[in-house]
């Protein structure tokens, strides 16, 4: 590794878990000549891993954290004047790149566990590579992982060397289920099977256990079950997830005391960059909880998914870090082959608002200016930029505003940062800090036995007024208070700032989720500003509010369920969003009255704030609204008389022959209704008024003078038969007009009649005396020569009173029956 970085601008290191990537490589580089006293910055994707890695590195040097080795993360920084190796979390790296895009004083940037492909890591690598190419050719970039596809990364970094290490991983014995779980979607069933597997693993093996579960809820339930069944044993059950405070996380990864065994119940947080001393057994549920963002709705939801093969291998490797181990997997060996090879990079399916703001701050309007392993999807990025414009973070040209730079300085999601900055000059910034901290954490009241109500106010009272709720998660509340205090101190917000209801603050953060109760609907049903429907439980106290600001909602169809919201006053909507409220004149069709109605209304997006009848309406606007409604109902719904319908069929025939004639198809008439129909319905408002229309004349008015003059010649309504009868022509099929005529009336006519100046032969339906077709032809001459003889032979016996001459071309045509001679 040292040789590779001495002669190259970077490298990619692939080594299995436990090989020493995190704890040995950075120390080995500290004294390299090319480093020349500059710092090493190592990115760790998780705070727990960053803190643990820094401590282990410091111990290796015989020091404490804050000396040669330090770390930086949100709300916790330990570095000193002599620190040369900094372990940082992803958000910290992004801010470092924003403040100093050249990374002055940094000699090598290490991306550890890069296979996780987080949004911050992808952006950090892209920005670091740009800095390396433009201003810092001396900057080394090292990417490390156990399961990464190394070739694309090496090529992105300029075809740098790839170093593969076998490491020193101990063998791990794998146990699979003999048969698939009956219902993997049933969490209780999975947890029951998991608990029995844990008990079996304890009984059959030595050492501590590491159990992988999808989330904190499952950890609590499995922990409670194990506490009951293992109460008589000398066993410690330790949870490990991101919501725990740092000291509780440290306790979980610390070695167990002599004579005791430990069961660590962990989320994916324990997959990488972390050695838990004493673990010899891994039990893997095969599940993980990941965020899923929907560009269509602009919502992010947590989804429990099957683990991928790369993550499963990382989890399994935890059992072989210090000695041979064993791994129990809650799936079959066949199912293992069907797992996805690796996780989808976060950049392809995440909320890209933070990324869009970071790019704007870096002055990058076109993301393709950077080198990406996977470029951000254009649709998701466009939606993110639209949100940033709504939050006043960027201008219409995509450049970052001063407000946007201030938002980025808070290291919060742009929504929450905007909320606090809007609230501060209004003298309720302290409440905003509490709301931001609360929305950035897991709901302290939504655990087991959670209340049905979604009101944010009781949660805020727990933080600010010291109210008590036995169901509240005190550890989460402590973290929320700490984060709120940090934000208030960062912005210089005083403790005596005005405390107010959170509705308008949530609306600042989620302006697209201002909701209005539906008129005439059932209780608890609301319409969002963006046009989507949402619903509360029918008994929720907020169900009767006129307006809500919705903070947490799922992505269900057709109506999403609200998880967290606050009441919002009409006055707040009209005051704080006045610049976004528009007034328009609405002339539209009303299905209930079957008439055109006109209103003057004020609205915020899809939300109608007020509406009153409009008296002075332009007749052309009314005609347009009526025409639009008629078009929506379909052209066939118009009052076509028989004559108008036949005229339309004739015009369709002529358009089929010659495209210069107007197109009168349903689609064409619907698209051009404003041109041919609207002028005729000026002054009309109701559907019954339209029945008076002469649609045939409307079609004729669309013809040129020459077309009107030649219409009857080219597409006659009738044909005069040799018998003298005037027979109608059927234009129902524009490609083949039909003439139905009794055979005797055509005697003496040698050729098929033609129309459209001789270009189209009529399709003849030659009828029996009973008006039934006995022959269909477009070749009358051929019929007389051949088919007629067979028809004559059959018809003479069936209709003896009618004339069936041997020579039809010499016979006299007739429309009456004649005796045979």
N, C-alpha and C positions, 0 to 999 in steps of 0.2 A: 504493500500500500504506500509506504514512504517513497519507494522508487517511482511508482506510478505518478504520484502527485508532484514529485520533484521535476519531472519532465513533461507533464501534461497539465492542462487547465482544469482538469477534473477527473473523476473516476466513478465507477459504479461497483459497489461491493455487494455480493450476494453470499450470505452465510446463514446457516440454520440457527434456530433459537438456541441461546446458550453459548454461541461461539465467541462472544466477547465483542460484538460490534459496538455496542453502546458504552461498555465500561473500559475497553482497552484501546480501541482505535484513536479516540480523541487524545488520550494521554501520550500515545506513541508519536503524535504529531507536534506536541508542544515545543520541542527543541529543534524542529527542522529549520535549516538555514533560510529557506525561502519564506518562512513565516516571519522572520525578522522582528520578533517581539510583538507582532500584531495578535489580535484575539482570534480565538476559535468560537464560533457561534454554532450550537447544535440544536436543531429543531426537534422537539418531541411532540407528538400529536396529542398527548393527554397530560393533564396537570399532575396526576398521580405519578405517572412514569417520569415526568421531568424532575419532580422533587426527589423521587427515589434514585434516579440516575445520578443527579448531582451529589447526593449524599454518598453513594457508593464510590464515585470518582474521587471525592474529597478524602474519604477513608483510605483509598488506595495510596494517596499521597501523604497519609498521616496527618491530615488537616481537618478542619471543620468547614462547612459550607460558608462561603463569603470570603475565603482566602483565594487561592489559585483558581478554585472552582466555585462558581456561583450559579444562581438561577434567577430568571425573571418570569413572572406570570402575573395575571391580574390579581390585585390585592395582596400580593406576596412577592417581594423582591429581596434577594440576599446576594449582593455583590459588594466588593470593596475595591479600593484603589489598586490592589495587586491582582485582581481577578483577570485571568487570561482565557479561561474557558467558561463560557456562559451557556447554560442549558435554558432554552426559552420555549414557550408554548407558541402555538401558531398565530394567535392574535397579536402577540408581542412582536413576532417577526414582521408581520404586515405593517405595524406601526413604525418599526425601525426603518423599513424600506420607504415609508411615506416621509419620514423626517429627514432621511439621508439616503436617497436612491443610489448613491455610490458606495454605501457601506464603508465609509472611510474608517480605517483602523481595524477592519476585519480582514484576516488573511485567508481563512477558509470557512465556508458555510457548509454545514453537514445537515442533510435531511435524513433523519433516522426513521425507520419503519415506514418508508415512503409508499409501500404497497397499500396503505389505507386510503391514499389518494383523496385526501380531504380538499375542500375548496381552497382553504388558506395555503396548503402545501403546494397545490398546483399553481396558484397565483404567485407565491413566493419564489418558486423555481423559475417561472416565466420572467418575473421582474429581475431576479438575480442574473439570469442568463442575458437579459438585455443590458444590464449594467456591465457585465463581463465583456460583451461585444462592443459596447460604445465607449466606456470610460475606465473600466477596471480589468484590463487583460491579465493582471497579476492575481486576480481573485480566483481561488480554487473552489470548486463545487464538488462535494462528495455526496452521493446518494447511496443509502444503505437499506437493505431489506432482506428478509428470508424468502419471500414468495413472489417477488416482483418479476414481471417480464422485463428483463434488463435491456434487451436490444433497442426498443424505441427510446428509452431514456438515454442510453449511450449515444445514439444518433442525434438526439435533440441537443445534447451538450457538446456536439462537435466531434462525434465518433471517438469518444474518450475510451481509455482502457476499461475492461470489465474484469474484475478479480472475483473468482469463485473460491469459497473456502468450505471444506467439509465440516469444520468445527469439531467440537467434542461432545456431541449429543449422545446421551445414553439410550440404549434400546427401550422402546415402549411397546408393551404387549397390548394389542387391540381386542376389544370385545364388542361385537355387534349384537343387535337383537335378532333372534331367530326368525321373527315375523314382524311386519310393519305394525305400528300402533294402530288400533282400530279407528280412532278419531283424533288425529293430531291437533285439530282445531279446538278440541275441548281442553281448556287449560287445566281444569281440575284433574282430568284423567291423566294428562302428561305429568302433572306434579305428583300424583299418587305413584305412578311408575318410577318417577325420578327418586322419590323418597325411598322406595324399596330397593332401588339399585344402589343408592348411597349406603344403606344398611348392609347390603351384600358386600359392597366394596370394603367397608370397614371390617367386616368379619373375615374376609378372605385375604386381606393384604395389610402390610405395615405402612406406616407413614401418614402424613396429613393429606387431606382431600381438597381439591379445588373443583368447584361445581360451577358450570356455566349456565346461566339463566338469562332470559331476554330482558328483564327489567326489575325495578325495585319492588313492584307489587308481588311478582312471583318469588322474589327473595324473601319477602316478609312471610308469605304463606308457607313456603317450604321450610323456612327457619322455625316457624311456630310448630309445624308438624313434627320436625325432628326434635325440637325441645321436649315434646311430650313423649316420644317413643324412646329417646336416648337419655332420659332424665337421670337414670341411675348410673350412667357411665361418666368417666372423667374426660369429657369432651367439651371443647369450646366451639361455639358456632359464631362465626364472624362474617357479617355482611360486608360487601365491597362494591360500591357503585358511586357514580359521580355526584350524587346528591348528598353524600356523607361529608361531614367536616373533615379537614385534613388529619386531625389526630385519630379519628375513627378509621380512616383509610390506612394510616401508618400502623395501627394496631393489627389490622387484618393481614398485612404483609410481613409483620415481625415474626421471628421464629417462635414456635410454641414453647411453653415452659416445660422443664423436665418432667417426664411421667404423664404428660397430657397430650392428647391428640386434638387437632384443630380441623374444622370443616369451614372452608372459606366459600361463601355463596356469592358469586361475582357475576357481573355483566361482562360485555365484551371489553370493558376497561382493563381486564387482566390478561388479554390475549398477547400483548407485545411489550417489549422493553421492560419487563418486570420479572424478577425472580422472587418467588415466595419460598423462603427457606423451609425445608422439611416436606414440601409437597412431593409425593410419590404417586399419587392417584389423581386422575382427572375424570370427572363425570360430566358429559356434555349433552345438554338437552337438544342440541342441534338447532336452536332458535336464536334469533337476534332481533332487536328492535331498532328500526332505522327510520329516519324522516323521509317522507315522500312529498314532493312539492308538485302541485298541479298548476301548470301555466294557464290552463283554461279558467280556473276559478281563483288563482292567486292565493291558494291556501296550502298550508303544510300540515300533514297529519303524520303521526307515528304509526308505523305498520310493523307487525310481527312477521318475520319472514324466515325461511329456511336458511341456515348458514351455508356459505359457499365452501368449496374444498380447500381453498387457501386458508381461510379462517379456521376451518376444522383442523387443518394440520398445525397451525399456530397453537391452537388450544391443546391439542394432543402433546405438542412439544413441551408444554409446561411440566409434564410428568417426568421428563427425562433430563431436566436441567442439572441435577446434582447426583443422580443415581438411576439405575434401571427403574422403570415405572410401568404403570398400567393405565389404560384409558378405556372407559366404558362409554359407548356411543348409543344414544337412544334412537337408532335407525339401523336398517339392515345393510349388509354389504352391497346388495344390489342397489338400494336407494343411494348409497354413497356414490356410485358411478353416475347417477343422474343429477348430482348437485352441480350448480354452476361452478366453473373453474375459479372465478374470483369475483369480488364485489364490483358493481358498477361504479365508476368514478363519480364522486359527489357533484362535480361540475356539470354532469349531464342530466341531473334530476333534482338539483337543489334550488332554493330561492336565491336568485342571483342579485338581489338588491345590494347586499354588502359588497359583492364583487364589482358591480357596476359603479358604486361610489368609489371604491379603491382605484379603479381604472380612471375615473374622472379626475381624482386627485393627482394621479400620476400624469395627467395630461394626455391620456390615450383615448381617443375617440373611436378608433378602429381597433378592436381587439386582435385582429390578424396582424397588427404590427409586432406582436409578441410571438415567441415560439411556445406552442402548447403541445402537450401530449394529446389532449383532447380539447379542441376549442369550445368555448361556451356556445350552447345552441342559440341561434339568432332569435328565435321566437321568445325564448325565456329571457334573454338579455333585453330585447325590446320592451317586454312587459316590465322588467325591473327598472329600466330607464324612465318609463312612463310614470311609475310610482315615485321615483326620485324627483321628477318634475313637479308632481303633485305635492311633494314634501318640500319643494323649493330648494332642493340640494343641487340640482343642475339646471342650466338654462336650456332653451329649446335647441341650441346648437350643440348641446352635450357637454359644455364646459362646466367645471365645478364652481359653485357660488361660494361666497364667504360663509354663508349659512351651512353649506355642505361641508366645508372644511371644519367648521366648529362641530358639526355632527360627528365627523370621523374622529375628532379628538376625544370623544367620550368612550370610544371602544364599545359601543352598543350597536344593536341592530338599528339601521337608519330610522325606522319607525319610532323607536323609543327615544333615540337621540333628538329627533325633531320635536317630540312631545315635550321633553324637558326644556329645550331651548325656547319653545313657544310659551311655556308656562312661566319661566323665570321672570320676564318683565311684567307679567300680570300678578306677581307677588304670591303665586302659589307653587313655586318651584319645589318646595320640600315635599308636598303631596306628590308632585310629579316624580321625584326621586323614589319615593316609596312605591308608586304604581309601576315605575320602570323596573325596579328590583323585583317586585312581585310577579310581573308578567314575564320576566326573564328566568324565573325559577318554576319548578313544579308546584302546582296548586297545593298549598298547605292543608286545605280542607277536602281534597279529593283523593282520599285513600280508601281503605276498607271501610264500608259503612258510610260512604260519603253522602252529604246532603244533596237533595235534588236541586235546590235553588242555585242559581248561577250568579247571583249578585256579587259584584266585586267589593261592595261597601263593607260587609262583615269581615272580609279578609283584611281590608285596609284598617278597620278598627282594631283588629288584633295587633297590628303593627304600631299604630299611632296613639291609641287610647287605652292600651293595656287591658282590653276586654279579654275574657277567658272563654275558650271552647275546648272541651275535653277531647274532641276529635282532631285538634290541630297537631301537626307535626312540628314539634318544637325545634328540631335541628334545622328544618327548612326555614322556619321563622327567624332563627338566629342568623342564618346566611343572608336572608333578605334584608334584615336590619343592617348587617355589616355592609352589604352592597349599597344600600340607600345612604348610609353615612359616608361611604367613600365618594359617591356621586355628589352629595351635597357639599362635602369638603372640596372636591375638585372644582366645583363651580362657585364656591364662596356663598352658598345659600345659607341664610340664617335660620336658626331654630324657630324664630318667632314668625316665620313666613306664614301667610294665611293658609289654613287647612280648609279644603273644600271638597265637595263631592267629586268622585273620579270620572263622571261621565264625559265631560268636555275633554279631559286629558286623554282618555281612551280614544275619543274622536280625533284628537290631534294625531295620535299614532296610527289609527286605522280609519282615515277619512273615507275609504272605500267601503267601510263596514258600518257606517251610520245607517240605522235601521228604523223604519216607520211601521207601526202596526197596520195591518191590512184592514181596509174598510169592509165591514159586512162579513168578515171571515170569522173563523172560530178563534177563541182566546189563545194568545201566545204565538200567533202566526205573524211574521214580519217580512217586509221587503227591504233588502239591502240597497244602498245607493248604487251599487254596480249592477242591480237588476236581478240578483239571485234571491231565492226565497230561503228563509231560515225559520226554525221553530223552537220554542221552549217546551218543556214538559207542561202539561195542561194546568198543573197546580202551582207552577212557579210564581212567586210574588211579583215578578217583573212582567207578567203576562198582560197586564192592563195598561202598561206605560205607552204613551204616544210615540216616544222615540227611545231608542237604545243605542249605545255604542258597544259594538261586539268585539271582544278581544280574542276569544278562542272559539273556534267552530270547526266541525269536520267537513268532509267533502262529499257528503251523500247526495244522491239524486232522488226525487226532484227537489226536496227541501233538506238543507243541512241542519244539524242539531247544534244548538248553542251550548257551550260549556262555561263560558265566562263573559259577563257583560255588565254594563252599568247604565242606570237610568240617565237620560239626557233631556234637558229642558229645551222647549222650542226656542226660547229666548237665546240660549247658548248657540243653537244651530244658526239662527238668523244673525247673531252678532259676530261669531268667530268664523263663520264660513260665508259671510256676506259677499265677498269677491267671487265666490264660486256659484252663487245662486243666480239663475237666469230667469228672465221673464219672457214668455213667448205667447203668441196667439195660436190657438189650436182649433183648427177646423177639421172635424173628423166624423166618420160614420159611427152611429150608435145602433148596435144590433137590437137593443131592447125596444127602441121606438121606431126602428127601420127608417131612420131619417138622419140628415146631416145636422150636427150640433156644433156650436162655436163657443169657445171659452177663452178667457185670459187667465193664465196660470203662472205661478212662480214655482220653480222646482230646483232641487239639488240632485243632479244626476237623474235617477229613476224615481226619486221621491217627490211627490207633488205636495208642496207646502200650503198652497192656497189656489182656489179656482173659483171664477165667477163667470156668469154668462156674458157673452160678447154680442152686442147688438149690431154694431156697424161692421158688417162683414162684406168683403168684396164678392160679388156674384161669381166671378171666375174661380175664386178659391172654393166656394161651395160646389161649383160644377166639377172642379178637380177632385174634391173629396168624394163626391157621388160617383164619379167615373172610376176612381180608385177602388171604391167598395164594389162596384159592379164588376170590375176586372177581377177582384179577389173572389167574387162569387162564381165567376166563369162566364165566358161569352154565351154559352148555351142557356144561361139563366135569363138572358135578355128576352123581351117580348117579341120574338120573331113571328111574324105572320107567315102563312103558307106562301104567299107571293114573295116575301122578303127572303124566306129560306131558299126558295127555288132560284131566285136571282143570285144569291150567294153561291149556290152550287154551280151556276153557269159561269160566274166570275172565277171560281176555283178551277173550273175546266180550262178557261182561257189562260189563266196564269200557268197552268201545267203545260200548255202548248207554247206560250210566249211569256217569258218572265217580265216583259214590260207592262203586262197587266197587273193590277194590284194584287197583293197576297192577302187573302181573306180567311186564312186559317185561324184557329182559335188563338194560337200563340201570337200571330201577327196583329190581329185585332185587339187582343189584350194589351200588347205593348204600345199600340198607337191610339189607345182609346181617347187620350187627351186631344188628339188631332181630329178624329172623325166623329166622336160621340159627344165630347164635352161641350162644343159650341151649341149642340142641339138641346142640352139639358140645363142651360143657363136659366136661372129662375126656378128650377126644381129643387126640392129638398127631400122629398119622400119617395119611397120605392114605388108607391102606387101612381105617382106622377109619371114615372117612366113608361107605364103601360100605354100612354098616348103617343109614344114615339113611332114615326114611320122609318123603320130601320132600312127598308128597301131604298127609300129616297136618300138616306144617309150614305149608303153604298154608292148609289149613282152619282152623288155629288163628288165622290172621290175619283171619278173618271175624267179623262181629258175629253175635249169636244169631239175629237176623232173617234175615241173609243166609244162614246155614247152613240155616235152615228153608225158605227159598224157592229155594235153589240148583237143586234137581232139577226144580222146576216151571218156573223161568225158562229154564234151560239143561239140558234132559233129555239123558241120555246116549244114549237110543234113541227111536225112533218106532215105534209099532205100526201097521203098514199095514192097509188094509181086508182083506187076505188073512189077517190074523192073525200075520204074520211080525213079529218084533221086530228092527228094523234100526238099526244104529249111526248116529249123526249125527257128521259130521266137522267139527270146529271149527278146522281148520288155518288158515283165513282168517277172522279174527275179524269181518270186515265182511260175510261171506257164508257162513254154515254150509251144508254140503252134505249132502243125503240121496240116496244112490245106491240105487235100487230098480228091480226089473224092472217093465216097463210093465203087465203083466197083473195085478200085485198092487195096482194103483191103480184098477182098474175100479170104478166106482160112487162115487168120491170127486170131488166137484164143484169144490172149491177147494184152493188150495195150503196145505199145513200151515204153521202159524205158531208161533213160540216167543217168549220174552221178553214174556209176557202179551199176545201178539198183535201186538207191535210189529215183528217181523222175520219175513219169509217165508223159508222154507227154499229154497235153490237145489236144484231137483230134477234129478238125473242119471237120466233114464229109460232103462233098459237093455233091450237085446235079450235073447232067450233065451240068447245066448252071453255075457252080462254085458258087452256093449259099449254105450257111450252112443249112443242114437239120437236123443235130444233133451235139451237143457239149458234149463230154464225156471224162472221164478219166478211164472208165470201158468198154472196147470194148467187153469183153465176156458177160457182162450183157446186152449190147445193142443187140448183136446177139440173145440172148435168148428172149428178150422182145420187145424193141422199134423197132427193124427192121421190124417186121410184120406190124406194123402200117405204117412205112415209105414205105414199099413195096406196100401196098394197095393203098397209095396215089400216089406214083411215077409211077406205071405201067400205069395209065391212062394219066399222064402228059407227060411221056417220053416212049412211046411204043416201040421205036426202040432199047432201051437200055435193058441190061440183068438184070432181077430182080429175081434171083433164090429163090426157097423155102428154100434151104439149103445153106446159104452163105459160111459156113465153108468148103463145099465140092465143091464149084464152083471155076472156074478158074478166077483168077484176071485179069483184063484187063484195059487198058487205052483208048480203042477205043469203039465205039458203035457197038453192035451186034444185029442182028434180033432175035426176040423171036422164040423159037422152040416150 
